[in-house]
Amino acid sequence: MKWSWRKKTKKIVHYLDRGIAQTVHPITVNVIGTGGTGSHVLSNLADMNQALLSLGHSGLTVRAFDDDTVVNHNRGRQRFAHAEVGSSKAVTLINRINRFYGTHWQAILLPFHPDHQHSLKPYLSASFTISCVDTVKSRFAVESVLKSQIDEFGFNNKKPVYWMDLGNDKRTGQFVLSTLENVFQPTSKKFITTPSLPLFTEEFREELQTIKEDNTPSCSARESLHRQDLFINSEMALHGCRLLWTLISEGLTDYRGEFINLENGNTVRIPLEPRKAA
């Protein structure tokens, strides 16, 4: 009898930053943009916070950054009511969560942009940054602000560690988790560990720079729904927050993002790659 042996390959994982994993304080999360995807992300984070608290964890503290106001056509894909038209998006959503859950989350009415970096400085110490912005230009602005904080905070445990970006078009989207620096990984006999997750703005810079965007604002709910499927934003928020939940609750992840297609129902995970600490 002939035996065929297959060499077992170890799974590649990334362990949560130990400073975040071992903290006794709430984990700080900055959410950039509170529109279609961002409004759903905030709701998911509120649920996640409650779940973590029930497990004896210190939970999350969240800041929402957006200087935009609610307009009538936002209703539907975004979580706003008729009575909230004309109010601040960030303030409306954060107040709603604070009243319902008894949290003390913050709304920051500033664009997350290098031009406002001095004003943003008191609010940049967050372990996780989640960007839910509409344009490539805005993503590069977020990258610039976050990179500047690495030198600013030095080895301080308040410096940003992870950045997750979520983006979509009409029926497809993607989210990618990145690290801003190497993250210490414990020795593992079971897994291959990777200390860094590449910045998507560097990994896909050429592709991003060739994207032609239509930044003309929608004038009606009908036009808004024509541009983007009703459920694409909530789907992106759900999948992105699920990765965040896995990383925090289990302490590790074996993927760093997903490509999602509502048209055919396909979801393709972005696998981790073995990388050495720089």
N, C-alpha and C positions, 0 to 999 in steps of 0.2 A: 504494500500500500504506500502510495506517495502522499506526503503531507505538503501542503502549500502554506507557508507562513507569511503573514503580512506584518510588516513592521508597523507597530503602533506609533502614531505621531501625537505628541502632546498638544493640547489645546492652548492657544495663545490667549492670555487674559491681561487685563489692566486692573490693578488693585487701586481702590480709592485712596487718595492722599491721606496719609496717616494723621496729619494734623486735623483734617476734617473728620476722619473716622473716630478719633479719640476725644474730640471736643465735648465739653459738658454744656456748651452754649448752643443756642439755635444756629443752624447753618444759614448763612446769609446768601440770598439769591437776588440778583438784579435782573429784571425783565425789561428789555428795551423794545418799546412799541406795544400798544394795548388795543390794536385794531382787531381784524379778523382772527388771526392766529393768537395774538397776545392776550386777548380777552379770554379765550378758552384755556390758554396756558395758566393764567392766574386762577381760574376756577379749579383746574387740576392740581395746582400747587396747594390750594386751600384744602382739598381732599387729602392730599399727601401729608400735609402738616398734621391733620387730625389723626391719620393712620399712624404716623410716627409717634405722636404723643401717646396714643393708646398702647404702643409697644414699649413705653418707658423712655423714648428718645426725647431730646429737647426740642425737636421740631424745626421749623423753618421761620426765618424772618425775611420778608420780601419787600423790595422797593420796585415800584413801577415807574418807568421813565417815559413821558409822552407830553408834548406841549399842544397836542391837537384837541379839538372839541368835537362833540357828537353832532352829526348832521343826520337829516331824516333818512337818507339812503343807507346809513350804517345799520339801521335796524334790519334784522334778519340774519345775515351772516355774522354780525357782531352782537355781543350780548348787551344791548341797550334797549330801553323802552322809550315810548313816545314822550313821556314826561322828562326824560333825560336829554332830549335834544337841546343843544346849546351849552351843555355843561362840559366840564373837563372829562375826557375819557379816563385818564388815570385816577383822578379824584373819585369819580363815580364808581368805578370798579373796586377800588381799595376801600372806600367807605362802606360799600355793600358787604364786602368780605369781613371787614372789621366788626360791623354791627352784627352779622350773622354768627361769626365764630368767636368773637371776643378777642381778636388779635389786635396787634398794634403795628400793622404794616404801613408803609409810607408811599405817598404819591409824589413824584418829583417832576415838576413842570418845566423841564429843561430838555433841549435836544441833546442826545448823547453824541457829542461832536467835539473835536479838538478846539474849536473856537470858543467853547464854553467850559474848557477843562478846569479853569480856576474855580468856577462856581460848582462844578461837579465834584471837585476833589473830596469834600467831606463824605460823599456817598459811594465812593469807588471801591471800598474795602469789602468785596463780596467773593465768597469761594466759587460761586457759579454765576456766570452771566449768560442769559438766554436772549438772543436777538431775534425779534419777530418783525423785521423791517421790510419795506417794500422795494428798495432799490439796491443795486450793486454799490453805488456811491455811499449809501448809508452803511453798508457792511464794511467797506474800507475805513469809514470814519470810526466805527466801533473797534476795529482792529487797531487803529492808531491810538485811540484812547487807552485800550487795554495794554498794549505793548509799553506805553509810557509808564504804566504803573509798576512794571516789573522792577525797574531801577528805582522808582520812587519809594516802594515799600521794602526793597532789599530782601533780607531774610525774615522780615516781619510776617507773622502768621496770618495777618489780615490781607495779604496781597491776593489778587485774583489768581485762581488756579485753573478753572475749567471755563470753556466757552462753547456753548451750543447754539448753532444757527439753524433756524427753520425758514424754509422758503418754498414757494409753490407758484405754479401758473394755474390754468383753468382746472385741470383734472389730475395733475401730477405734482409731486413735490419731493423734497428731500430734507433731512436734518442730519447734521454732522456734529459730533462732539470732538473738541480739540483741547489740548493742554497748552498753556502759555509757557510752561517750562517743564523740565524733567520732573517726574513725580517718583519719589523713592518707592521701590518695589521690594517686598520681602522675598527671601529665598524660598523657592518652592520646588519640591520634588515632583509634584503632580502636574504643574503647568509651566509653560514658557511665559515669562512676564515681559511686558513692554512698558518702559517708563514714560513714553511720550506718544501723544496722538497728534498727527500733523495738523497745523492750522489749515483749514479748508481754503482760506483766502490765499495761501501760498501754494497749496497743492493744485488748486484749480484757477490760479490767477489769470492765465491766458484765456481760458474759457470765459471767465467772468468779464474780462475786459472787452470781449467781442459781443456781449449780449446787448441787443438793442431793446430798450424798454419804453413802453408807453406810459408816461407819468401823468397823463391828463386825468384829473379827478373824475370819478363817476358822478353823474348828475341825477341818477335815480336808482331805486332798488332794482328795477328791471335791468338796467345797464350793468349794475354791479354784479348781479347774478349771471348775466351773460358772459362776463369776463372770468368769473370764478365759480366753480360748482358750489352749491350750498354747503356741502359737507367736507370740502377739502381742508378748510382751516381747522375744524374740530378734529378731523382725522390726523392731521399733522401734529396738533397739540397733544393728542392722546398718545401717539407713538413716541414722540420726543420725551414726554414726561414719564412714559413707561421705562425708557432707558435710564433716566435720572433716578427713578424709584429703585430700579434694580441695583444701580451703582451704590446708592446710599443704604438701602436696606440689606443687601447681600454683601456689600463691600467690594464687589468686583464686577466686571463686565467682559464678555467675549466678543462684543461688536461695538462699533463706534457711530453707527448711524444707519439710515435706511433710505432707499428710493421707493416711493409709493406711487402707484398708478391706480386711480379709481376707475379708469376706463376698462381695464381688464382684470382688476382685482389683485394684481401682482404686488408683492412687497419683497424687495431684495435688500438683504442686510449688507452693510459695509464691514467686512471683516477686519480684524486687527492684524498688523504685521509686526514681526519681531524687529525691534529697534534698540540700538544701544544708547545709553546715556551720552549726551554730547559732552 
